[in-house]
Amino acid sequence: MLELDGGEQSGSGTIVRDAVPFCILAGEEIHLRNIRAKRDKPGLRAQHLKVLEAAASLCGGRLVGGTVGSKEIWFYPGKAIKGGTFRWDIGTAGSTAMLALSIIPLGLFADAISTYRITGGLFQDFAPSLFHLRDVLLPTVRKMGVQAVVRIIQPGYVPKGGGRIELQVMPVKGALRPLNLVRQGQVVSMRGVALSSQLRERNVSQRMGEECVRVLKGRGFHPQIDLLDDERNNPAFEGASIQPGAALAVWAETDTGCLIGADRAGARGRTAEFIGKQTASDLLSDLDSGATVDRHLADQVIPFAALAKGTSTFLVPSVTEHVEARLWLVEKILGAKSRVRENLVTIEGIGFLKER
């Protein structure tokens, strides 16, 4: 059994969310202790527990110690990863995007196409938005052979959650291809989405979008930002949010195939203009760094690169604790070696193949 100290590296939920899916792929049992030891509220939160329960249901595995607040768990993976339709409700405004990111690698090596229907939060601080997952992460890993699509059924925000998404993942044929993005190139297009719920009378979507466009135009860009709300007559959604909320995302595509995005959720006391300005500033900061992936993609693509056959290379805006933690995990559990020189990340993929 693999013994892993969850207080190492970032000491965050990233270790929980990654370790168990990686162990399922590697066929290893794991004892994880000191879960989220470096966080203000250590131990499993509802969103982390739901990842573990989802992973167990996909492989027929067994979870011991799986309760909210638990600081250690034991996980015994099953023999095969099942496809089919699965439903999970986080029960809070915990991130549906984080749950999706944890199970996509499992769906790639399932025995059939998978449909995951997840209820929880779609837009919140300290987690990438569903717009980023849909419009930046998934198109980027599509270059590696990942066939996955996600749609928003109903928006959901902090504190009530209640948002719904549907994620479909096709099993990969053979091994994933490496990701090679070594030059940012020139921006050829810039798009975005400004969404608000129950806030139409305050013109929140419009105000977020206009401020974001204003800042980006000041640097010579001309973004196209779609303004959305989720009232009943909006065909983009099947249901409306159960509470007011807002979210903005914007992303740039370059002539070398890079997608670099930024996003920010609404919050009490946070003006629409602040959201627009800060999102634009974050995007410009990552573009100015010369990176070929944004601050979220920087660590999100690591599991896919580790599983791929061949060497992946990409430039990150900065080497964050999440980047360091994920590089540590893919080497410790999957055996994928990596090196970081300044902001250039290189990962030697293991060429993982589904057992026949």
N, C-alpha and C positions, 0 to 999 in steps of 0.2 A: 504494500500500500504506500502510495506517495504521501509523504508528510509535508505540508505546506503551511508556512506561517503567514497569515493574512496581514500581519503588521509590517511585513517587509515592503520595500519599495514605497509606493504611494500610500499603502495601508488603507486603500479605498475600496469601494464597491466594484471597481474594475476587476480586481483579483477574484472576487466571488463570481462575477458574471462570466469571466473567461475560463477560470480554472476547470469548472465542471464540464462545460462543453468540450474543452480540449481533452480532458481525461476520457470522455466518451469516445472521441475519435481515436485516441491512443489506446483505448481498452485498458485503462488503469483505474484502480480504486484509489480514492483520495480521502485523507483526513485533513481538513482545513480548520485551523485554530486561529485565535486572535482576529476574528473577522472584523474588518473595518476598524482596526485598533487605533488609527490616527484620526478618526472622525469624532465630532462632538458627541454624537450618539452612536457609540460602537455597537456592533452586533448587526444581525440581519434586520433590514427594514422590509416592508411588504413587497416592494418591487424586486428586491434581491431574492427573497423567498420564492416569488412567483417564477423567476428565471430557473431556479433549482427544480421546482415542481414541474415546470414545462419540459425541462431537459429530461427529467425522469420519465415523464409520460411518453416522450418521443422514442426512448430507447428501452422502455420496460425496466428502468433502473430502480434502485432503492435508495431513499434518502433517510438518514437518521439524524435527529437533532434539528429538524426543519421547523422551527417556530420563530415568530418575530421576536427579536432581541437576542436570539441565540448567538453565542460567540464561537461556536465550533460545530462542524457538521462532518458526517461521514457519508460518502457517496459510493455506491456500487453500481457501475454501469451495466446495462443489458448487453445482449450479443449483437443486436442489429438496430438500425435507426429506421423507424416506420414513417411512411408517407401517409397521406390522408388529410382529413379535416380535423382541426383542433381549435378549441376555444379556451381562452384564459381571461379572467377578470382580475386585474391587479387589486381592485377594491379601494384604491386611493387615486390620487393624481400622479402616482409614480409613472415614470417614463415608459410609454409603449415603444418608443424608438430604441431605448436601451435593451428592452426585452427582445425586440426584433433583431437587433445586431448580434445578440447572443445565440439565437437559434438559426439564423441564416446558414452558418457553416454546417450545422447538422442537417438542414434541409437539402443542402448540396449533395450530401452523401446518403440520403434516404433511399428506400427501396421503391419509391413512387413519388409523383408530384405531391407537394404539400400545400395546404391552404391553412393559414393561421389567422384566426379572428381574435383580436386583442382589445380589451377595454381598459381605459386608464387615462392618463394625461398625455396630451400630444404636444403641448407647448409649455415649457417651464424653464427656469434658470438651471444652470449646471447640467444640461442635457441637450443634445442636438434636437432640433425640431423635426417634425415629420416632413416638412418641406425640404430640409437638408437631406434627409434620408432618401426621399423620392427623387429629388432633382440634382443631387450632387454625388452622394455616396453610391447609389445603385448604378447610375450611368458610368461612374468611374470603374467600378469592379466588373461592369459588363465587358470592358476591354479584356478582362482576365478569363472570361468564359462564364461568369455568373449570370444566370437567367432568373431574375426575380423582379416582381412588380409589387408596388404597394399603393393602395388607394385609401383616402380618408373618407369614412362613412359619416362620421359625426365629430366635429371639433370638441376638444375637452381641455380645460385649463385648471390651474391651481386656484382654489384648494379642493374643489369638488370632483375633478376628473370627469368621468362619464363619457370621454371621447372613445370613438371606435375606429379601428383600422382593419383592413384585410390585406394580408401579405401572402403572395403565392411564390413558391420557390420550386424550380425545376431541378431534378438531380443532374449533376454535371457528368458529361461523358469524358472519361479519362481524367487527367489532372488539370487543375487550373493553370493558366498561363501567367508568367511573371508580369509585374507592372514596371514599366520603365518610363519615367517622367523626369528627365534631367535638365530640361530647359523650359522656362515659363513661356517664352514667346510673347506675342502681341495679343491683346484682348480684341476679339472679333465680335463679341456680343455680350450683353449684360441684361439679365432678366431678374424678375422678382415677383413676390406675392405679398400683398398686404391684406390681412384677414382680421375682421373684428366681428364679435357676436354681441347682440343686444346693445350696440353702441352706435347705431346708424344716425341717431339724432345729433350726435357729437362729431360726426364725420371723421371718426378715428382712422378708418382705413385710408381715406383720402389724405389726411394730415400726415400719417406715417409715410405714405408713399411720396408725397410732395417734398417733405423734408429730406428724405433719402435721395431723391432725384436731384434736389438742389445741391446737396453736398457733392454728389458724384459728377454732376455737370461742371462744378467748379474745377474738377480735374480733367475735364475734356471727355468724359464718358456720357453716353446717352442711353440710360437703362430704360427698359420697358417693364413697368410694374403693374401687374393685374390687381385690381381692387375687388375684394370679395367680402360678402357677409353670408351668413348661413340661414337667412330667412327661408321660409317654406318654399318659395318659388325659385330658389337657387338650385339649378340642376347639378351643381358641383357636389352637393351633399344629400344624403338620404334623410338625415336628421339634424336638428338644431342643437346647439350647445345648451346645457342645463344652467349655465350661468354666463354673465358677461365676461369677455376676455378679448385679447388681441395678440397678434403675432405678425412679425415681419421677417421675410427672408429675401436675400438677394444673392445672385451668383454670376460670376464671369466665366466665359469660355474663351480659351486662347487658341491660336493657330497651331499649337503643338499638341492640342488635345487635353489640356488641363482644365479642370473645373474647380474654381475657388469660390467658396461661399461664406456668408455670414448670416446670422439670424439673432433675433432677440424677441422675447416674450413680453407681453404687457404685465404690469404689476401695480398694486395700489400705490398711488403717488408718483407713478412714472408716466410722464406726458407722452403723447403721440409723437411730438416733435423730438423728444429725447430719444425715443426708440428709433426713429428714422435717422437721426444724426449719428447715433452710436453704431447702428448696423452698417451704415455707409463707411464710417471711420474704421471699423474692424475689417471690412473688406479691403479698403485701401491699404491698411497696415500690412495685411498678408500679401497683397500684390506687391507692395513696396519692398518686402523682404526678399523678393525673387523666388519665393517658394513655388513648387509645382503642385502642392496640396495645401489646403487651408488648415487652420489650427485644430479642427475637428477630424478631418480626414487623416491628419498626420498619424493619429493612433488607430483610427478605425480600419485602415487598410492593412495594418500589420498582420492580423490573423489570416487574411486571404493570401498575402505575400508569403507567409510561413508555410501554407499548405500548397502553394504553387510549385510547379516544376521549373526550376531555373532561378536566376538571380534577379530580384526586384531592386530598383534604385529610384529614390525620389528625394526631393528637397523639402524640408519642413520649415515653417516660419520660425520655430524655436523647439528645442528639445525639452518637452514638458515632462512632469512626473508620470503622466499617463503614457507617453511614448516610452519612457524608461521601463515602466511596469509591464507593458505589453511585450516589449522586446525580451524582458527577463522571463516572462511566462512562456512565450513560444519556444524559447530555448530550453527551459527547464522541463516542460511537459512534452512538447512536440519534437525537440531536438533541432530546431531551426536556428542556425548561427546568424549573427548580425554584427554590424559594426557601424559606428557613427563617427563621422569626421566633420567637425563643425556642424553644419545643418544637413549634411548629406547622409541619408540612411540607406544602408545596403543590407538586404536579407537574402540568405541562401535558403530557398524553399526546399521542402522535403519531398515534393512530388507525391503528395498523398493520393492514394487511390482507394476507391470503395472495394471492399472484399467481394469477390464474386460468389 
